[in-house]
C-alpha cells in the first residue's frame, strides 16, 4: 500500500493522521474517530510483545473489524470512521467512529400527550436501534445503500419481510439505485427521487421523527427509509388521511379520538374554504344570506376603500408572513411576535377603516383551523389551494367554488405515489384502513391489516 498515494488523495488534510509503530502503519481521520477507541482497540494491541504481533488477526478487538481490505476501499473506510492498519501487504479496517451525534431528545414537531417521548437523532445506527428496540423480530429487514458521489451517505431501507408487498420494496430499491447526485445531506433530498414531488402540492411522503410511529407503520406493511445525518425517517407509501390524523391517536380512547378526528376534517375544509365562501357570499350570492346579516355585513364594509377579494388576499398574505416569522424566530419569543403583530395589525387596520371587522374574523378562523396541522408540507398545500379557491370565488361565486372543489377531488384521485392511490381508503374503499385513519376502531377489534399494504399476512390480532 502506497502511503504517499493516500496523502496525495487527501491533499495532506489537517485531520489525516498517519503513524508507524513497530513496522505497522496506522491511518485515521482525527475529526471523525475516537482517540479512546483507537487507543483501546489498536494501540494497546500493537504495544504488546513482538512475539504476539504476528498474531494481529486475533488481537484486534474492535466491534467491527474488516480483514483483507482492498486498496480501492481504503478511502471509503477512512471516511466512515474506521482506522486503517497496514502490516506488510495486509490491510485491516477497525471501526473507531467517534460519537459526534446528539443524545436522544423529545419530539419537537410531532408531539403527543401520551406515548413514548424519544425522537430520532442524526445518527443512523442510533435510529435503527430505536426502531429495533420496538420490533424485536428477524423479519425486520434493513438494506444499506451509499448514495452521493461526494457525500457517500449511508441510507437504510427497512421493511417487514413477512408483511410488506415485495413489489413495493423492489420499486423503491430500483429508484434508490438510480439516484446519481453529488451529495445527500438530509432525508428530504432522497424523497423527490422516489416520489414525483412536482405532480402535486400535497405531501406524498411522510417525514417522521417518532420511532413509535415508524414501528407502527412498518407493522402495517409500509416502508421506512433512514438517512444518516437526518433526524427524520421517510415513510412510504403515504396517503392524504395520514397527514390529517397522526398515528399518535392510537394512544387515546376510540370514542374521544373519533370526535377529535371529525373536528380535524371540519378544520381542514374550513381553512381551505372559509375566505372563498365569504367572498362568494358578500360579492355574488347575497340572496343566500339572511337580510339582517347582510345589512350587518354592508354596514361593516361601509367606508372600506378596497374590494372584498383584494382585502382578503392582502390580509391572508400578511398572516402568512406572520406565520413564517413565527417559524423562523427562536421558539422562546417567536409566538409572542406573531400574536403581537396580528393584534396590532388587525386593530390598526379596522380603526383606520382599511379592513372590515368581519374580514378579520374570517381570516382569524382560517388560521386558527389551520393550526391543527403540524406537517409543514400539509400547511403549504392548504395555503396553495386556499388562494386558488379565493381567486375562483372572486370571479364566479359559489358556483366557481363548487367547480374548483370538484377539480380538487379529481386532482387528489389522480395522485398515485408508488402506484398506490392517494385517496385510499376512500377511493378505493377499504373499511379496515378507514377504521385506522379516518375513524378509530376499538383496539381489541383491530385484527387485520389494510388490503392495499399487505395481502400475504393480513391478520395481526388473535381471536382470544
C-alpha positions in Angstrom: 0.0 0.0 0.0 1.5 3.4 -1.1 1.1 5.8 1.9 2.0 8.7 -0.3 -0.9 8.0 -2.5 -3.2 8.4 0.5 -1.5 11.7 1.4 -2.0 13.0 -2.2 -5.6 11.8 -2.2 -6.4 13.8 0.9 -4.1 16.6 -0.1 -2.4 16.5 3.3 -5.6 17.3 5.1 -5.0 18.5 8.6 -7.2 15.8 10.2 -5.4 12.9 8.4 -3.2 11.1 11.0 -0.5 8.6 9.8 1.6 6.8 12.4 4.1 4.0 12.2 4.7 1.7 15.2 6.9 -1.4 15.1 6.6 -1.7 11.3 2.8 -1.3 11.4 1.2 1.8 9.8 -2.0 3.3 11.4 -4.1 5.8 9.4 -7.3 7.5 10.5 -9.2 10.8 10.3 -8.9 12.5 13.6 -12.1 14.6 13.1 -14.5 11.6 12.9 -12.6 8.9 15.0 -12.5 8.5 18.8 -8.9 8.6 20.2 -10.1 6.5 23.2 -11.3 3.7 20.8 -8.1 3.9 18.8 -6.1 3.5 22.0 -8.2 0.7 23.4 -8.7 -1.3 20.2 -5.4 -0.8 18.4 -2.5 0.9 20.2 -2.7 -1.3 23.2 -2.6 -4.4 21.0 0.4 -3.1 19.0 2.3 -2.2 22.2 2.4 -5.9 23.2 5.5 -8.0 22.9 6.8 -8.5 19.4 6.1 -12.2 19.6 2.4 -11.5 19.8 2.3 -9.0 17.0 2.4 -11.8 14.4 -1.0 -12.8 15.7 -2.5 -9.4 14.9 -5.6 -11.1 13.3 -6.6 -12.4 16.7 -5.6 -9.4 18.8 -7.7 -6.7 17.1 -10.7 -6.3 19.4 -12.8 -3.6 17.6 -16.5 -4.2 17.5 -16.3 -4.4 13.7 -13.1 -5.4 12.0 -12.7 -5.9 8.3 -9.7 -8.0 7.1 -8.0 -8.0 3.7 -9.4 -4.6 2.7 -9.0 -3.7 -1.0 -6.8 -0.7 -1.7 -9.6 1.0 -3.5 -11.8 0.7 -0.4 -9.4 2.4 2.0 -10.8 5.9 1.4 -14.4 4.5 2.0 -13.5 3.1 5.4 -11.5 6.2 6.4 -14.4 8.4 5.6 -16.8 6.2 7.6 -14.8 6.4 10.9 -12.6 3.3 10.5 -8.9 3.2 11.3 -6.7 1.5 8.7 -3.9 -0.8 9.9 -1.3 -1.8 7.3 1.1 -4.7 8.2 3.3 -5.7 5.2 0.8 -6.5 2.4 -2.2 -6.9 4.7 -4.8 -4.1 5.2 -7.2 -4.1 8.2 -10.1 -1.7 8.9 -11.2 -1.3 12.6 -14.3 0.7 13.4 -13.3 3.6 15.7 -16.0 6.0 14.9 -16.4 8.8 17.4 -19.7 9.8 19.0 -20.4 13.1 17.3 -24.2 12.9 17.4 -26.5 14.5 20.0 -28.3 12.5 22.6 -31.9 11.3 22.3 -34.4 14.1 23.0 -38.2 14.5 22.8 -40.0 15.1 19.5 -40.2 18.8 18.6 -42.7 19.0 15.7 -44.7 15.8 16.2 -45.5 15.9 19.9 -48.1 13.7 21.6 -49.7 13.9 25.0 -49.4 10.1 25.5 -46.9 7.6 24.1 -43.1 7.4 24.0 -41.1 10.7 24.3 -38.0 9.7 22.4 -37.2 11.1 18.9 -34.7 10.2 16.1 -31.3 11.8 16.0 -28.8 12.4 13.2 -27.0 9.0 13.9 -28.3 6.3 11.6 -27.2 3.5 13.9 -29.0 5.0 16.9 -32.1 5.5 14.8 -32.0 1.8 13.7 -31.6 0.9 17.4 -34.7 2.9 18.4 -36.8 1.0 15.8 -35.4 -2.4 16.5 -35.9 -1.8 20.2 -39.6 -1.8 19.4 -39.7 -4.6 16.8 -37.6 -7.5 18.0 -38.0 -9.7 15.0 -35.7 -11.4 12.5 -38.3 -10.4 9.9 -37.4 -6.8 10.2 -35.0 -6.4 7.2 -32.8 -3.4 6.6 -30.8 -3.0 3.3 -28.0 -0.4 3.2 -27.2 1.9 0.3 -24.4 4.5 -0.1 -25.7 7.4 -2.1 -23.9 10.6 -3.3 -20.7 10.8 -5.4 -19.1 13.2 -2.8 -21.1 12.6 0.4 -21.3 8.8 0.1 -24.2 9.0 2.6 -25.5 5.8 4.2 -29.2 5.1 3.5 -31.0 2.2 5.1 -34.3 0.7 3.8 -36.4 -1.1 6.4 -39.4 -3.3 5.9 -41.1 -6.3 7.5 -40.3 -9.3 5.2 -43.4 -11.3 6.1 -45.9 -8.3 5.9 -44.8 -5.9 3.1 -45.7 -6.3 -0.5 -42.4 -7.1 -2.3 -43.3 -5.2 -5.5 -43.3 -2.0 -3.4 -39.9 -2.9 -1.9 -38.4 -3.7 -5.3 -39.8 -0.4 -6.8 -38.2 1.6 -4.0 -34.9 -0.3 -4.3 -34.8 0.3 -8.1 -35.3 4.1 -7.6 -32.7 4.3 -4.9 -30.2 2.6 -7.2 -30.9 5.1 -9.9 -30.0 8.1 -7.8 -26.9 9.8 -9.1 -26.1 13.0 -7.2 -23.1 14.7 -5.7 -24.4 14.7 -2.1 -27.2 13.8 0.2 -27.4 15.8 3.4 -31.0 15.0 4.6 -33.8 12.6 4.1 -35.8 15.2 2.2 -33.0 15.1 -0.5 -33.8 11.4 -1.2 -37.6 11.5 -1.3 -38.0 13.5 -4.5 -36.1 10.8 -6.4 -38.5 8.2 -5.2 -41.7 10.2 -5.4 -42.5 12.7 -8.1 -42.9 15.8 -5.9 -43.8 18.2 -8.7 -47.1 16.5 -9.6 -49.0 18.0 -6.7 -48.6 20.5 -3.8 -49.9 17.9 -1.4 -47.2 15.9 0.5 -46.7 12.4 -1.0 -44.2 11.1 1.5 -44.2 11.2 5.3 -41.2 12.6 7.3 -41.4 11.2 10.8 -39.3 12.0 13.9 -41.1 9.5 16.2 -39.7 5.9 16.4 -43.1 4.6 17.6 -44.8 5.9 14.5 -42.2 4.3 12.3 -42.6 1.0 14.1 -46.4 1.1 13.7 -46.1 1.9 10.0 -43.7 -1.0 9.4 -46.1 -3.4 11.2 -48.9 -2.2 8.8 -46.9 -3.1 5.8 -45.2 0.3 4.9 -41.5 1.0 4.2 -39.1 3.2 6.1 -36.0 4.9 4.7 -33.4 6.2 7.2 -30.7 8.6 6.1 -27.6 9.2 8.0 -27.2 12.8 9.4 -31.0 13.3 9.3 -33.4 13.1 12.3 -36.4 12.4 10.1 -37.4 9.0 8.6 -39.3 8.7 5.4 -42.4 6.5 5.4 -43.8 5.1 2.1 -46.5 5.0 0.8 -48.3 8.0 2.3 -52.0 8.8 1.9 -53.9 12.0 2.5 -55.5 10.8 5.7 -52.1 10.0 7.2 -51.3 13.7 7.3 -54.7 14.7 8.8 -54.9 12.1 11.5 -51.5 11.1 13.1 -50.6 7.6 14.4 -50.3 9.1 17.9 -54.1 9.0 18.0 -53.8 5.3 18.8 -52.9 6.2 22.4 -56.3 7.6 23.1 -59.8 6.0 23.6 -61.6 5.5 20.3 -64.7 7.5 21.2 -62.7 10.6 22.2 -60.3 10.2 19.3 -63.1 9.9 16.7 -64.6 13.2 17.9 -61.2 14.9 17.5 -60.8 13.4 14.0 -64.1 14.8 12.9 -63.0 18.2 14.2 -59.8 17.9 12.2 -61.7 17.2 8.9 -64.0 20.1 9.6 -61.0 22.3 10.3 -59.3 21.1 7.1 -62.4 22.1 5.0 -62.8 25.4 6.9 -59.1 26.5 6.5 -59.4 25.7 2.8 -62.8 27.3 2.0 -63.7 30.0 4.7 -62.2 33.1 2.8 -63.6 31.9 -0.5 -67.1 31.3 0.8 -67.2 34.7 2.5 -66.1 36.4 -0.7 -68.7 34.5 -2.8 -71.5 35.3 -0.4 -70.6 39.0 0.0 -70.0 39.6 -3.7 -72.2 37.3 -5.8 -74.6 35.2 -3.7 -76.1 37.8 -1.3 -79.5 36.0 -1.6 -78.2 33.1 0.4 -77.6 35.4 3.5 -80.4 36.4 5.8 -81.3 40.0 5.3 -80.4 41.2 8.8 -76.9 39.6 8.5 -76.4 41.0 5.0 -77.2 44.5 6.3 -74.7 44.0 9.1 -72.0 43.0 6.6 -72.8 46.0 4.4 -72.6 48.3 7.5 -69.2 47.0 8.5 -67.9 47.3 5.0 -69.1 50.9 4.6 -66.1 53.2 4.1 -63.6 50.4 3.3 -61.8 51.6 0.1 -60.8 48.2 -1.3 -63.0 45.5 -2.8 -63.5 42.4 -0.6 -61.3 40.0 -2.7 -58.3 42.4 -2.6 -58.9 42.9 1.1 -58.9 39.2 1.8 -55.8 38.5 -0.3 -53.8 41.2 1.5 -54.9 40.1 4.9 -54.1 36.4 4.1 -50.7 37.4 2.8 -49.9 39.4 5.9 -50.9 36.4 8.1 -48.7 34.1 6.1 -45.8 36.4 6.6 -46.5 36.4 10.4 -46.6 32.6 10.3 -43.3 32.4 8.5 -41.8 34.8 11.1 -43.1 32.6 13.8 -41.4 29.6 12.3 -38.1 31.3 11.7 -37.8 33.1 15.0 -36.4 31.3 18.1 -39.2 29.4 19.9 -38.7 31.4 23.0 -40.3 34.6 21.6 -41.5 33.7 18.1 -45.1 33.1 19.0 -45.2 36.3 21.0 -44.0 38.2 18.0 -46.7 36.8 15.7 -49.5 37.2 18.2 -48.5 40.8 18.9 -48.2 41.5 15.2 -51.6 40.1 14.4 -53.3 42.1 17.2 -51.6 45.3 16.3 -52.2 45.0 12.5 -55.8 43.8 12.9 -56.8 46.5 15.4 -55.0 49.3 13.5 -56.4 48.2 10.1 -60.0 48.2 11.5 -59.6 51.6 13.2 -58.2 53.1 10.1 -61.1 51.9 8.0 -58.8 49.8 5.7 -60.2 46.4 6.6 -63.7 45.5 7.8 -64.1 43.7 11.2 -65.8 40.7 9.6 -62.8 40.2 7.4 -60.6 40.0 10.5 -62.9 37.4 11.9 -62.8 35.3 8.7 -59.0 35.4 8.4 -58.7 34.5 12.1 -61.0 31.5 11.8 -59.0 30.4 8.7 -55.7 30.4 10.5 -57.0 29.0 13.8 -58.3 26.0 12.0 -55.1 25.7 10.1 -53.1 25.4 13.3 -54.4 21.9 13.9 -51.9 20.6 11.3 -48.2 20.5 12.2 -47.0 18.9 8.9 -45.2 21.8 7.1 -46.0 20.4 3.6 -49.6 19.9 4.5 -49.8 23.6 5.7 -48.2 24.7 2.5 -50.6 22.7 0.3 -53.7 24.1 2.1 -52.2 27.6 1.7 -51.8 26.9 -2.1 -55.4 25.8 -2.6 -56.8 28.4 -0.2 -55.7 31.2 -2.6 -56.9 29.3 -5.6 -60.4 28.9 -4.1 -60.3 32.6 -3.2 -59.5 33.7 -6.7 -62.1 31.5 -8.3 -64.7 32.7 -5.8 -63.9 36.3 -6.7 -64.9 35.7 -10.3 -67.6 33.0 -10.1 -69.0 32.9 -6.6 -70.3 29.7 -5.1 -70.6 28.1 -8.5 -66.9 28.6 -9.0 -66.1 27.2 -5.6 -68.2 24.1 -6.4 -66.4 23.5 -9.7 -63.0 24.1 -8.1 -63.8 21.7 -5.3 -64.7 19.0 -7.9 -61.5 19.7 -9.7 -59.6 19.3 -6.4 -61.2 15.9 -5.8 -60.2 14.9 -9.3 -56.7 16.0 -8.7 -56.5 14.1 -5.4 -57.8 10.9 -7.2 -55.1 11.3 -9.9 -52.2 11.2 -7.4 -50.7 7.7 -7.2 -47.4 7.7 -5.4 -45.6 4.3 -5.9 -48.8 3.2 -7.8 -50.9 3.5 -4.6 -54.0 5.8 -4.7 -53.5 8.9 -2.6 -57.2 9.0 -1.6 -57.1 5.5 0.0 -59.1 4.3 2.0 -62.0 6.3 0.5 -61.2 5.6 -3.1 -60.7 2.7 -3.4 -62.8 2.0 -0.3 -61.2 -0.1 2.4 -63.1 -0.5 5.7 -60.0 -1.8 7.5 -57.8 1.2 6.8 -60.8 3.5 7.2 -61.1 2.4 10.8 -57.4 3.1 11.3 -57.1 6.6 9.8 -60.5 8.3 9.4 -62.4 6.8 12.3 -60.6 4.8 15.0 -61.8 1.3 15.8 -61.5 -0.2 19.3 -58.0 -1.7 19.6 -59.4 -5.1 20.5 -61.3 -5.3 17.2 -58.4 -4.1 15.0 -57.5 -7.6 13.8 -56.5 -7.1 10.2 -54.0 -5.0 8.1 -55.1 -2.9 5.2 -55.6 -4.8 1.9 -53.5 -2.4 -0.1 -50.5 -2.7 2.1 -50.4 -6.4 2.9 -52.0 -9.3 1.2 -49.9 -12.2 2.4 -50.2 -11.6 6.1 -53.5 -9.8 6.8 -54.2 -10.9 10.3 -52.3 -9.2 13.2 -54.5 -9.9 16.2 -55.6 -13.3 17.6 -59.2 -14.3 18.3 -58.7 -14.6 22.0 
